Amino acid sequence: MSELVISSLSISRSELPVVTEINARVESGSISVVLGANGAGKTTLLEGLSGIIPVASGTIAIDGHEIQTARPGQRSREGLAHVEQGRTIFSQLTTEENMKVALRDGSDLSEAYGLFPELMQRRSVRAGLLSGGEQQMLVIARALLTRPKVLMIDEMSAGLAPVIVSRLMAAVRKLADAGLAVLLVEQFAALALGIGNRAYVLRRGRVVYDGDCKTLLRSPDELHRLYLGG
């Protein structure tokens, strides 16, 4: 069993506080969902966790090992994978070549193709020619090949059709059911809460809800209040 524990984490941009005193936990076999309005600090949180930007204070630990001062590559080796917004791919390489870049000792492409059979059919196609949904499958599959303990995904639904989003949500739930710890930032709150276990709602960089996903899913008025305040 692996877990990511975030304790009293604060992150600033240009010396301005964006995320303040965040406490959260992501456990193996579960999905922790991070929700909030635009500008709430969701992406900043993930970027601080993965080391893209430094943290101002607090701790980040995977299985008890603190990583908040480690470089991004070391955090990856500790088992943290970050699927950023924007579906970053090597557009001139084929689908399969993109995935082979991420191969680690003991991993192969069978797990990635098993999760997304669509990529098997497109394995020889240049990644730049894939649809948006296929590119999102590719970046998730590529992250999976690094053999992470914790997978962080930032707004994977952005710009995609609802049927593709539902397909991706089901795949993420499958990864968690197989034992992965998943931290999911998502704009489609209802879909994310539907597959998640624990929810954190951010407002102005602070956690204003920490609780069960299904409870929040059954209370849309409460979710609206949490987003907007009042």
C-alpha positions as CSV (number, residue, x, y, z in Angstrom):
1,M,0.0,0.0,0.0
2,S,1.3,3.4,-1.0
3,E,0.1,6.9,-0.1
4,L,0.8,10.5,-0.7
5,V,0.5,12.7,2.4
6,I,0.4,16.5,2.0
7,S,0.8,18.5,5.3
8,S,0.4,22.2,5.8
9,L,1.5,22.9,2.2
10,S,1.7,26.5,1.0
11,I,2.8,27.5,-2.5
12,S,3.4,31.0,-3.9
13,R,3.8,32.5,-7.4
14,S,5.8,35.7,-7.8
15,E,5.9,35.9,-4.0
16,L,2.1,36.0,-3.8
17,P,0.5,33.1,-1.9
18,V,-1.7,30.9,-4.1
19,V,-2.1,27.7,-2.0
20,T,-2.2,28.0,1.8
21,E,-2.0,25.3,4.5
22,I,-3.2,22.4,2.4
23,N,-3.6,19.0,4.2
24,A,-4.6,16.1,2.0
25,R,-4.0,12.3,1.6
26,V,-4.1,10.1,-1.5
27,E,-4.1,6.3,-0.8
28,S,-3.5,3.3,-2.9
29,G,-6.7,2.0,-4.6
30,S,-8.5,5.3,-4.3
31,I,-9.1,8.5,-6.2
32,S,-8.9,11.8,-4.4
33,V,-10.6,14.5,-6.4
34,V,-9.6,18.2,-6.3
35,L,-12.3,20.6,-7.3
36,G,-12.7,24.4,-7.4
37,A,-13.4,27.4,-9.6
38,N,-10.9,28.8,-12.0
39,G,-8.1,30.4,-10.0
40,A,-8.7,28.3,-6.9
41,G,-5.1,27.0,-6.9
42,K,-5.7,23.5,-8.3
43,T,-3.0,23.5,-11.0
44,T,-0.6,25.3,-8.7
45,L,-1.1,22.5,-6.1
46,L,-0.1,19.8,-8.6
47,E,2.8,21.8,-9.9
48,G,4.1,22.3,-6.4
49,L,3.7,18.6,-5.7
50,S,5.6,17.5,-8.8
51,G,8.4,20.1,-8.3
52,I,7.6,22.4,-11.3
53,I,7.4,25.2,-8.9
54,P,8.9,25.3,-5.3
55,V,6.8,25.1,-2.2
56,A,6.9,27.9,0.4
57,S,6.4,25.6,3.4
58,G,4.9,22.3,4.5
59,T,5.8,18.7,3.6
60,I,5.0,16.2,0.8
61,A,5.7,12.5,1.6
62,I,5.3,9.3,-0.4
63,D,5.3,6.3,1.9
64,G,6.8,8.4,4.6
65,H,9.7,9.8,2.5
66,E,9.6,13.5,2.3
67,I,10.1,14.9,-1.2
68,Q,9.3,18.6,-1.0
69,T,12.9,19.6,-1.6
70,A,13.7,17.0,-4.3
71,R,14.0,17.8,-7.9
72,P,11.2,16.8,-10.3
73,G,13.2,13.8,-11.6
74,Q,13.8,12.5,-8.1
75,R,10.1,12.9,-7.2
76,S,9.3,10.8,-10.3
77,R,11.8,8.1,-9.2
78,E,10.1,8.1,-5.8
79,G,6.9,7.1,-7.6
80,L,5.1,10.4,-8.4
81,A,3.7,10.9,-12.0
82,H,2.1,14.1,-13.2
83,V,-0.1,14.3,-16.3
84,E,-0.2,18.0,-16.9
85,Q,-2.7,20.1,-18.8
86,G,-2.2,20.4,-22.5
87,R,-1.5,16.8,-23.5
88,T,2.2,17.2,-24.1
89,I,3.4,14.7,-26.7
90,F,6.3,14.2,-29.1
91,S,4.2,15.0,-32.2
92,Q,6.7,13.7,-34.8
93,L,7.1,10.3,-33.0
94,T,4.6,7.5,-33.4
95,T,2.2,6.6,-30.6
96,E,4.4,3.6,-29.7
97,E,7.6,5.6,-29.8
98,N,6.1,8.1,-27.4
99,M,5.4,5.4,-25.0
100,K,8.7,3.7,-25.3
101,V,10.4,7.0,-24.1
102,A,8.8,6.3,-20.7
103,L,9.6,2.6,-20.3
104,R,11.3,1.7,-17.0
105,D,12.9,-1.5,-15.9
106,G,10.2,-4.1,-15.5
107,S,7.6,-2.4,-17.5
108,D,6.4,-3.0,-21.0
109,L,3.7,-1.8,-23.3
110,S,1.1,-4.5,-22.6
111,E,-0.4,-2.7,-19.6
112,A,-0.8,0.5,-21.5
113,Y,-2.3,-1.2,-24.5
114,G,-4.6,-3.2,-22.2
115,L,-5.9,0.0,-20.6
116,F,-6.3,1.7,-24.0
117,P,-6.7,-0.7,-26.8
118,E,-7.4,2.3,-29.1
119,L,-3.7,3.1,-28.9
120,M,-2.7,-0.4,-30.2
121,Q,-4.7,0.3,-33.3
122,R,-2.9,3.7,-33.7
123,R,0.6,2.6,-32.6
124,S,2.3,3.4,-35.9
125,V,0.6,6.7,-36.4
126,R,2.5,10.0,-35.6
127,A,1.2,11.3,-32.3
128,G,0.5,14.7,-33.8
129,L,-2.2,13.1,-36.0
130,L,-4.1,11.5,-33.1
131,S,-7.4,13.0,-32.0
132,G,-7.5,14.9,-28.7
133,G,-9.0,12.0,-26.9
134,E,-6.3,9.6,-28.2
135,Q,-3.6,12.1,-27.2
136,Q,-5.0,12.2,-23.7
137,M,-5.0,8.4,-23.6
138,L,-1.4,8.5,-24.7
139,V,-0.1,10.8,-22.0
140,I,-1.9,8.8,-19.3
141,A,-0.5,5.6,-20.7
142,R,3.0,7.1,-20.9
143,A,2.7,8.1,-17.2
144,L,1.6,4.6,-16.3
145,L,4.8,3.2,-17.9
146,T,6.9,5.0,-15.4
147,R,5.5,2.6,-12.8
148,P,4.2,5.3,-10.4
149,K,2.8,4.8,-7.0
150,V,0.8,8.1,-7.3
151,L,-0.7,9.4,-10.5
152,M,-1.7,13.1,-10.6
153,I,-3.9,14.2,-13.6
154,D,-4.7,17.8,-14.3
155,E,-7.9,18.5,-16.2
156,M,-7.8,15.6,-18.6
157,S,-11.3,16.4,-19.9
158,A,-10.3,19.8,-21.3
159,G,-11.6,20.2,-24.9
160,L,-12.9,16.7,-25.2
161,A,-16.3,15.3,-26.1
162,P,-18.4,13.9,-23.2
163,V,-18.2,10.4,-24.5
164,I,-14.4,10.5,-24.5
165,V,-14.4,12.0,-21.0
166,S,-16.5,9.1,-19.8
167,R,-14.1,6.7,-21.4
168,L,-11.2,8.3,-19.7
169,M,-12.9,8.4,-16.3
170,A,-13.6,4.7,-16.5
171,A,-9.9,4.1,-17.3
172,V,-8.8,6.1,-14.3
173,R,-11.2,4.3,-12.0
174,K,-9.7,1.0,-13.3
175,L,-6.2,2.1,-12.5
176,A,-7.3,3.0,-8.9
177,D,-9.0,-0.4,-8.6
178,A,-5.8,-2.0,-9.6
179,G,-4.0,-0.3,-6.6
180,L,-2.8,3.0,-7.9
181,A,-3.2,6.2,-5.8
182,V,-4.8,8.9,-8.0
183,L,-5.1,12.6,-7.5
184,L,-7.5,14.0,-10.0
185,V,-8.0,17.7,-10.7
186,E,-11.1,18.0,-12.9
187,Q,-13.6,20.6,-14.2
188,F,-16.5,18.2,-14.6
189,A,-17.3,17.9,-11.0
190,A,-20.2,15.4,-11.2
191,L,-18.2,12.9,-13.4
192,A,-15.1,13.2,-11.1
193,L,-17.2,12.7,-7.9
194,G,-18.9,9.8,-9.5
195,I,-15.6,7.8,-9.8
196,G,-13.8,9.3,-6.8
197,N,-13.5,8.4,-3.1
198,R,-12.4,11.5,-1.4
199,A,-13.0,15.1,-2.4
200,Y,-11.2,18.3,-1.7
201,V,-12.7,21.6,-2.7
202,L,-10.4,24.6,-3.0
203,R,-11.5,28.2,-2.8
204,R,-8.9,30.9,-2.9
205,G,-6.1,28.4,-2.3
206,R,-7.6,26.9,0.8
207,V,-9.5,23.6,1.4
208,V,-13.1,24.4,2.2
209,Y,-14.3,20.8,1.9
210,D,-12.6,17.5,2.8
211,G,-15.0,14.5,2.7
212,D,-16.7,11.8,0.8
213,C,-17.2,12.1,-2.9
214,K,-20.7,10.5,-2.9
215,T,-21.9,12.8,-0.1
216,L,-20.9,15.9,-2.1
217,L,-22.3,14.4,-5.4
218,R,-25.7,14.1,-3.7
219,S,-25.6,17.7,-2.6
220,P,-25.2,19.9,-5.7
221,D,-26.4,23.0,-3.8
222,E,-23.6,22.5,-1.3
223,L,-21.1,22.1,-4.0
224,H,-22.2,25.3,-5.6
225,R,-21.9,27.1,-2.3
226,L,-18.4,25.7,-1.7
227,Y,-17.3,26.9,-5.1
228,L,-18.7,30.4,-4.7
229,G,-18.7,31.0,-1.0
230,G,-21.4,32.4,1.1
